[in-house]
Amino acid sequence: MNLGDKVFELRDERGWSQKRLAEIAGVSQTTVVNIETGKIPVPRTPTLRRLARALGVEVEALIGRPIGPKVPALLPDELLRAPGAARHLALKAATEEQRAALIREIDAKDEELKRQWVDSADPADRAELWDFGHQLRSLRNEVEGAGIPIRMREVVE
């Protein structure tokens, strides 16, 4: 049973309309409709918590698993968008081989950005490419430091 079906079932057991559930949970009726129809298969954590509280169940009962921080995939673009704590968890959980592969991917992406920077005549494009390259190099340093124990990192820095 998916989340939409579970929300519908619990709402129906209580005899509530979608509008009533939305009011009690503090979300929009559109959100409830979209969750129940599957247009929003994975709502944001605050929305899940509000729905669970309104329906009188734990979040785990709605989605079938505990919620926790989303650990991003070991891809440069995802890691750059991830909050620091999630990025740290992903890098900490990665094996040495995974971190080495990530560094190779970051280096390849950085080389491509450098080529694009050289080929671009537009100052705005060049500035954007420069900024993204800087973010990639910072991520590379973070990935390299992820395998070093904290005390050793303090000595190295």
GIZI-V934938 format. One record per run of one state. SS is the DSSP state (H for helix, E for strand, L for the rest). FROM is the first residue (numbers start at 1). TO is the last residue. If there is no record, write none. Layout:
BEGIN
ss->{SS/SS}
from->{FROM/FROM}
to->{TO/TO}
END
This chain:
BEGIN
ss->{L/H/L/H/L/H/L/H/L/H/L/H/L/H/L/H/L/H/L/H/L}
from->{1/3/15/18/26/29/38/45/56/59/64/76/82/84/94/96/120/123/147/150/157}
to->{2/14/17/25/28/37/44/55/58/63/75/81/83/93/95/119/122/146/149/156/157}
END
